[in-house]
């Protein structure tokens, strides 16, 4: 959904994209800081999500995205890989919800993975339906090309005839899970 320039949508769940991204970055930082007690490898943290959650996950890879006040910035909030299902990648003028995002942050690039992808972005798997209107095929392919041009690993899998949120439908889950396993195996994160 694109918002008209002079309309302002109501907040969902009494929060904004800025707070969501700050929370996502804090979560990665917490996991990395407590990796030994959680029994995980702090050098193999994968962020992922679907739709807006995928947007938050992708934004954790943006080094200049908003940070929570008081965070220990010496601990990285960037994951080593991203798994994004139907992600919101472009919140620029030609992207999704630009008016909504700019209501909260004038420097919308800080919340736009498409505009912020650089050579520091981690390996990324994107799964999207061919009928998705939030991440249309051309935008997904443009992001992939931008990632590859920056020297990054990016895989996109299109699900023919699927729309936004297809990952919530049980019939797609086995294939999605296998794709994620294959991606993580290619990174030597799982056997």
Backbone bond lengths (Angstrom), bond angles and torsions (degrees), N, CA, C in turn:
res aa  C-N    CA-C-N  psi(-1)  N-CA   C-N-CA  omega(-1)  CA-C   N-CA-C  phi
1 X - - - 1.436 - - 1.524 107.68 -
2 X 1.290 116.82 131.64 1.458 121.45 175.54 1.521 107.38 -104.11
3 X 1.309 115.74 141.03 1.452 120.38 -178.53 1.519 110.24 -97.43
4 X 1.295 116.02 141.82 1.451 120.56 176.98 1.522 109.05 -67.33
5 X 1.338 117.91 148.19 1.470 120.81 -174.15 1.519 115.46 -53.17
6 X 1.306 119.39 -35.47 1.464 120.84 -175.39 1.528 113.70 -101.68
7 X 1.315 117.05 12.99 1.456 118.94 177.69 1.519 108.86 -108.06
8 X 1.305 116.26 146.84 1.451 121.27 179.05 1.519 107.70 -125.40
9 X 1.325 117.27 116.61 1.457 119.89 179.86 1.520 111.16 -70.98
10 X 1.305 115.59 157.87 1.466 120.19 175.69 1.521 109.26 -75.47
11 X 1.310 115.17 152.77 1.454 120.40 177.10 1.519 110.42 -67.33
12 X 1.323 115.40 136.35 1.461 120.34 171.99 1.515 107.40 -87.62
13 X 1.291 117.32 131.75 1.462 122.71 175.40 1.528 112.50 56.84
14 X 1.328 117.73 26.08 1.468 123.36 175.73 1.526 113.30 58.01
15 X 1.332 116.79 33.62 1.458 120.67 177.44 1.521 109.24 -144.17
16 X 1.324 116.23 175.01 1.457 120.62 -178.02 1.526 110.20 -127.86
17 X 1.326 116.90 171.04 1.463 119.55 176.09 1.528 113.01 -59.59
18 X 1.311 117.25 -33.17 1.465 120.22 -179.83 1.527 110.48 -61.76
19 X 1.327 116.91 -49.43 1.471 120.21 179.92 1.527 110.90 -63.87
20 X 1.319 116.84 -36.50 1.468 120.41 179.15 1.519 110.86 -63.35
21 X 1.325 116.90 -44.28 1.465 120.27 179.15 1.528 110.55 -66.69
22 X 1.333 117.30 -42.11 1.463 119.96 176.27 1.527 110.40 -57.32
23 X 1.327 117.21 -43.81 1.470 121.34 178.88 1.527 111.32 -62.72
24 X 1.332 116.26 -42.15 1.461 120.21 179.11 1.516 111.81 -62.01
25 X 1.324 116.32 -43.97 1.460 120.32 179.20 1.534 110.86 -66.53
26 X 1.326 116.52 -38.51 1.474 120.35 177.11 1.520 110.91 -64.47
27 X 1.325 117.18 -37.95 1.468 121.02 179.85 1.528 110.96 -64.06
28 X 1.327 117.01 -44.53 1.471 120.17 177.89 1.532 109.68 -61.66
29 X 1.303 116.04 -44.36 1.466 121.14 -179.49 1.543 110.08 -62.10
30 X 1.335 117.61 -43.33 1.457 121.62 178.89 1.525 110.40 -61.13
31 X 1.328 116.80 -46.60 1.469 120.94 -179.56 1.521 110.24 -60.72
32 X 1.319 116.38 -44.43 1.468 119.81 -179.85 1.538 110.29 -64.33
33 X 1.319 117.37 -43.99 1.467 121.64 -178.35 1.527 112.01 -65.48
34 X 1.333 117.26 -33.00 1.469 121.99 -177.76 1.525 112.74 -107.13
35 X 1.321 116.83 22.72 1.466 121.16 -175.20 1.525 112.99 -56.63
36 X 1.323 117.85 -42.56 1.475 119.21 -176.68 1.521 111.33 -64.87
37 X 1.326 117.28 -43.07 1.470 118.08 179.38 1.530 112.27 -73.39
38 X 1.326 117.14 -22.89 1.467 120.57 176.31 1.529 111.99 -86.64
39 X 1.339 116.10 -10.71 1.459 120.67 178.45 1.521 113.41 72.69
40 X 1.320 116.31 36.20 1.466 119.29 179.83 1.521 110.57 -125.51
41 X 1.305 115.33 162.20 1.455 121.88 177.80 1.529 108.06 -87.05
42 X 1.333 118.60 116.24 1.461 120.65 -177.96 1.523 113.38 -67.57
43 X 1.350 116.64 -8.60 1.465 120.81 178.16 1.522 111.94 -99.79
44 X 1.331 116.15 10.01 1.475 120.81 179.28 1.528 110.38 -135.76
45 X 1.302 116.50 47.17 1.467 120.43 179.14 1.523 108.90 -90.40
46 X 1.325 115.09 127.85 1.459 122.16 179.95 1.518 108.07 -114.74
47 X 1.324 116.23 128.60 1.466 120.78 174.69 1.519 107.64 -103.50
48 X 1.306 115.87 140.74 1.459 119.30 -179.95 1.505 111.15 -156.36
49 X 1.310 114.40 166.95 1.448 120.50 177.53 1.508 110.66 174.98
50 X 1.320 114.32 179.96 1.448 120.90 178.96 1.519 110.54 -121.80
51 X 1.317 116.72 138.86 1.453 124.85 176.77 1.538 110.35 58.51
52 X 1.332 117.81 -118.25 1.467 120.38 179.31 1.528 110.69 -62.77
53 X 1.329 117.36 -34.25 1.464 120.76 176.64 1.515 111.67 -64.32
54 X 1.330 116.80 -35.19 1.460 120.87 175.88 1.525 110.29 -69.33
55 X 1.329 116.19 -33.15 1.460 119.86 175.96 1.525 109.96 -63.66
56 X 1.313 117.13 -46.17 1.464 121.02 178.46 1.523 109.75 -61.12
57 X 1.332 117.37 -45.67 1.468 120.81 179.50 1.526 110.41 -58.42
58 X 1.333 117.04 -46.13 1.467 120.53 -179.83 1.520 111.09 -63.16
59 X 1.308 116.91 -37.22 1.472 120.38 -179.48 1.525 112.68 -68.16
60 X 1.331 118.16 -20.93 1.464 119.27 176.32 1.521 110.76 -66.37
61 X 1.332 117.42 -17.84 1.464 121.67 178.54 1.523 112.56 -88.04
62 X 1.335 116.74 -6.11 1.463 120.95 179.32 1.527 107.80 -87.79
63 X 1.320 116.58 112.87 1.461 121.01 -175.78 1.512 114.41 -61.59
64 X 1.327 117.50 -29.76 1.457 120.45 -177.75 1.524 112.66 -104.91
65 X 1.331 117.74 16.05 1.472 120.90 174.54 1.526 108.71 -67.56
66 X 1.324 117.22 158.74 1.475 120.17 -177.79 1.528 112.86 -56.35
67 X 1.320 114.72 143.05 1.474 122.30 178.90 1.526 109.24 -119.62
68 X 1.313 115.70 148.54 1.456 121.76 175.57 1.527 109.13 -67.62
69 X 1.310 117.29 139.78 1.458 122.45 177.49 1.528 109.28 -62.41
70 X 1.325 115.74 137.14 1.460 120.41 176.41 1.515 115.11 86.79
71 X 1.319 117.96 1.21 1.469 120.72 179.20 1.526 110.60 -70.51
72 X 1.315 115.96 150.33 1.456 121.30 173.74 1.532 107.05 -82.44
73 X 1.314 116.14 97.04 1.459 121.14 -175.56 1.525 112.93 -73.59
74 X 1.332 116.99 -2.93 1.461 120.16 173.71 1.523 111.32 -76.81
75 X 1.328 116.66 -14.89 1.464 121.85 175.71 1.525 107.03 -99.46
76 X 1.315 115.98 123.03 1.463 120.57 -175.30 1.531 111.96 -67.21
77 X 1.315 114.63 139.33 1.471 120.10 175.40 1.531 110.77 -103.10
78 X 1.327 116.92 9.10 1.464 120.71 179.70 1.522 110.81 -91.20
79 X 1.316 116.48 130.36 1.462 119.33 175.40 1.526 110.46 -76.62
80 X 1.331 116.24 166.66 1.463 120.59 177.54 1.527 111.97 -89.42
81 X 1.334 117.23 -11.68 1.467 121.32 177.81 1.519 108.91 -157.26
82 X 1.324 115.13 158.45 1.465 121.97 178.23 1.524 109.85 -128.03
83 X 1.338 115.57 137.74 1.464 122.86 172.42 1.521 105.74 -123.55
84 X 1.327 116.03 109.31 1.462 121.78 -170.79 1.525 110.93 -119.74
85 X 1.320 116.20 119.69 1.463 122.29 178.28 1.526 108.36 -106.12
86 X 1.313 116.62 120.29 1.471 121.83 -178.18 1.528 111.51 47.91
87 X 1.326 119.01 51.62 1.462 119.27 -174.99 1.525 113.92 -73.89
88 X 1.306 115.02 152.08 1.456 121.78 166.49 1.528 104.32 -86.62
89 X 1.323 117.59 110.04 1.463 121.17 -176.16 1.520 113.40 -107.01
90 X 1.320 116.70 -25.79 1.457 120.61 -174.33 1.522 109.06 -124.11
91 X 1.326 116.22 111.30 1.467 120.35 174.09 1.527 110.09 -111.96
92 X 1.331 115.60 22.15 1.457 121.57 176.60 1.518 111.13 -77.09
93 X 1.323 117.04 -178.23 1.466 121.41 -177.68 1.524 114.12 -55.24
94 X 1.337 117.00 -29.24 1.455 120.22 179.09 1.527 112.05 -99.84
95 X 1.335 117.43 10.05 1.457 121.51 -176.10 1.508 113.70 -108.38
96 X 1.295 115.59 -159.85 1.453 123.77 -174.54 1.532 110.75 -88.97
97 X 1.307 117.30 130.72 1.472 124.86 170.92 1.527 113.70 59.74
98 X 1.316 117.65 33.96 1.465 120.73 -179.07 1.537 111.52 -55.56
99 X 1.324 116.95 -45.98 1.466 120.59 179.87 1.513 112.51 -62.18
100 X 1.312 116.90 -36.22 1.461 121.48 178.70 1.526 110.16 -66.28
101 X 1.324 116.47 -47.97 1.464 120.42 -177.76 1.524 110.90 -66.13
102 X 1.327 117.56 -43.58 1.462 119.11 -177.65 1.521 112.13 -68.36
103 X 1.318 117.10 -15.33 1.466 119.58 173.08 1.522 110.15 -63.36
104 X 1.329 116.43 -30.74 1.454 121.41 -175.37 1.519 113.92 -103.66
105 X 1.314 117.22 -23.05 1.457 119.19 -177.29 1.529 109.07 -151.15
106 X 1.309 115.62 120.70 1.467 120.45 -178.96 1.526 110.53 -68.78
107 X 1.319 116.86 -35.41 1.462 121.00 178.68 1.522 108.88 -87.34
108 X 1.339 115.54 69.13 1.459 121.75 -174.47 1.524 112.96 -57.65
109 X 1.346 117.35 -21.32 1.467 119.72 179.04 1.521 111.09 -59.49
110 X 1.341 116.75 -27.32 1.461 120.99 179.90 1.520 112.25 -66.94
111 X 1.333 116.04 -14.61 1.469 121.09 178.92 1.525 111.70 -121.05
112 X 1.314 117.03 17.86 1.463 120.83 -178.07 1.524 110.37 -120.92
113 X 1.337 117.03 94.63 1.467 119.30 -179.23 1.530 113.08 -52.89
114 X 1.318 117.34 -37.05 1.464 120.01 -179.94 1.525 111.06 -59.20
115 X 1.299 117.33 -42.25 1.457 121.39 -177.13 1.526 112.77 -84.19
116 X 1.319 117.41 -12.79 1.463 121.55 -174.84 1.516 114.02 -110.86
117 X 1.319 117.04 -6.43 1.469 119.65 -178.30 1.525 109.30 -62.35
118 X 1.322 114.62 123.44 1.455 120.58 178.53 1.520 108.55 -134.35
119 X 1.308 117.34 -168.61 1.459 120.17 -175.76 1.526 113.68 -72.14
120 X 1.322 117.76 -0.81 1.468 120.66 177.54 1.535 112.48 -96.14
121 X 1.330 117.21 -5.23 1.470 119.19 -179.03 1.526 109.71 -66.32
122 X 1.328 116.56 140.51 1.463 120.06 -178.84 1.529 111.59 -77.36
123 X 1.338 116.79 166.73 1.460 119.93 173.54 1.529 109.30 -52.64
124 X 1.329 115.97 139.33 1.460 120.58 -171.83 1.521 111.59 -134.65
125 X 1.324 115.36 133.81 1.463 122.71 170.58 1.521 107.03 -110.95
126 X 1.331 116.23 128.03 1.457 122.11 176.46 1.515 108.54 -120.49
127 X 1.319 116.24 130.54 1.462 121.09 173.90 1.515 107.42 -122.20
128 X 1.327 114.93 127.56 1.465 120.14 -172.94 1.526 109.57 -148.09
129 X 1.324 115.52 147.81 1.454 120.86 176.60 1.518 111.34 -81.73
130 X 1.317 116.38 147.53 1.467 120.13 -179.39 1.529 112.19 -68.84
131 X 1.326 118.05 -16.13 1.464 120.97 178.46 1.524 112.79 -102.32
132 X 1.318 117.09 10.35 1.460 121.41 -179.71 1.526 109.66 -67.66
133 X 1.317 117.07 125.39 1.462 121.42 179.61 1.528 111.99 -92.10
134 X 1.330 117.31 -15.57 1.461 120.82 179.37 1.528 110.44 -83.62
135 X 1.324 116.61 -38.72 1.463 121.55 172.69 1.526 107.42 -123.92
136 X 1.337 116.53 83.55 1.457 119.10 179.51 1.533 111.69 -65.76
137 X 1.305 115.80 158.51 1.466 122.20 -176.76 1.528 111.32 -51.82
138 X 1.328 117.44 -46.36 1.469 119.41 -176.49 1.531 112.00 -62.52
139 X 1.330 117.13 -34.97 1.460 120.26 179.48 1.532 110.36 -72.67
140 X 1.323 117.18 -39.81 1.466 120.29 177.45 1.529 110.19 -61.45
141 X 1.324 116.24 -44.39 1.464 119.98 179.72 1.529 111.26 -66.85
142 X 1.324 117.28 -37.11 1.470 120.50 178.21 1.529 110.24 -64.67
143 X 1.331 117.28 -39.85 1.465 120.37 177.47 1.527 109.96 -64.24
144 X 1.321 116.58 -44.94 1.464 120.82 178.94 1.531 110.25 -58.15
145 X 1.323 117.36 -45.81 1.467 120.96 179.54 1.524 111.35 -62.36
146 X 1.324 116.22 -40.24 1.466 120.31 178.72 1.534 110.71 -64.48
147 X 1.315 116.52 -42.03 1.466 120.71 178.50 1.526 110.84 -63.29
148 X 1.310 116.61 -46.36 1.470 120.56 -179.11 1.523 110.40 -64.39
149 X 1.329 117.18 -41.51 1.469 120.84 178.07 1.527 111.35 -60.92
150 X 1.329 117.33 -29.71 1.471 121.66 178.77 1.530 111.91 -83.88
151 X 1.340 116.21 -1.77 1.462 120.43 179.16 1.513 113.73 88.95
152 X 1.320 116.85 17.27 1.466 121.60 -177.83 1.522 111.63 -98.20
153 X 1.311 115.33 157.41 1.464 122.28 174.86 1.529 108.35 -89.45
154 X 1.328 116.49 124.14 1.468 120.73 179.45 1.516 108.63 -143.36
155 X 1.328 115.64 126.23 1.461 121.82 176.71 1.520 108.28 -117.84
156 X 1.327 115.72 137.30 1.464 120.05 174.52 1.512 108.43 -124.67
157 X 1.318 114.91 134.25 1.460 120.84 174.02 1.515 107.35 -119.99
158 X 1.319 115.30 124.15 1.459 121.52 177.21 1.518 109.54 -97.25
159 X 1.334 115.05 134.80 1.459 121.36 175.85 1.528 107.45 -102.91
160 X 1.312 114.98 108.87 1.462 121.93 -175.26 1.527 111.46 -59.48
161 X 1.333 115.54 127.63 1.462 121.65 175.86 1.519 114.97 78.07
162 X 1.331 117.16 1.77 1.473 120.45 -178.87 1.526 109.67 -91.41
163 X 1.328 115.62 146.44 1.460 120.18 178.89 1.532 110.01 -106.90
164 X 1.319 115.95 -171.46 1.456 120.61 -178.42 1.535 109.93 -63.74
165 X 1.299 115.71 135.60 1.461 120.40 179.25 1.517 114.03 84.09
166 X 1.319 117.77 11.70 1.469 120.59 -178.76 1.523 111.89 -58.10
167 X 1.328 116.31 -27.23 1.464 120.66 -176.89 1.526 112.23 -63.81
168 X 1.341 117.01 -16.04 1.466 120.76 176.91 1.524 112.86 -80.56
169 X 1.309 117.29 -10.08 1.466 121.33 -177.57 1.526 109.93 -89.31
170 X 1.330 117.27 128.21 1.469 121.21 -174.85 1.530 114.75 -55.45
171 X 1.318 117.79 -32.20 1.464 119.06 -176.98 1.529 113.54 -66.41
172 X 1.320 117.46 -20.06 1.463 120.92 179.42 1.531 113.40 -92.61
173 X 1.308 117.15 -19.01 1.467 120.43 -171.29 1.525 114.89 -58.72
174 X 1.351 119.15 -45.52 1.480 116.98 -178.98 1.530 112.69 -57.96
175 X 1.322 117.71 -42.26 1.465 120.43 -179.98 1.523 111.48 -68.66
176 X 1.323 116.77 -40.46 1.472 120.46 178.16 1.524 109.85 -61.24
177 X 1.313 116.92 -46.26 1.470 121.27 -179.40 1.527 110.65 -61.16
178 X 1.331 117.08 -43.46 1.467 120.07 178.36 1.525 111.68 -63.21
179 X 1.333 116.79 -40.36 1.465 120.71 178.16 1.530 110.96 -62.25
180 X 1.325 116.13 -43.04 1.467 120.40 179.52 1.526 110.32 -64.71
181 X 1.328 116.68 -43.71 1.470 120.12 177.68 1.531 110.68 -59.66
182 X 1.318 116.57 -44.45 1.466 120.84 179.86 1.536 110.29 -60.88
183 X 1.323 116.64 -44.76 1.463 121.59 179.01 1.533 110.26 -60.96
184 X 1.323 117.06 -48.22 1.471 120.12 -178.47 1.538 111.35 -66.88
185 X 1.333 117.49 -33.75 1.468 120.01 174.95 1.533 109.98 -64.46
186 X 1.328 116.65 -39.59 1.472 119.73 -178.55 1.531 110.90 -63.59
187 X 1.320 117.48 -23.47 1.467 122.52 177.03 1.524 112.51 -93.24
188 X 1.337 116.55 -0.48 1.461 123.25 -175.37 1.523 112.08 62.55
189 X 1.329 115.99 34.30 1.466 120.70 177.76 1.520 111.53 -90.17
190 X 1.327 116.15 -27.30 1.461 121.04 175.59 1.527 107.97 -137.12
191 X 1.323 115.49 161.82 1.475 119.54 178.23 1.502 109.86 -88.70
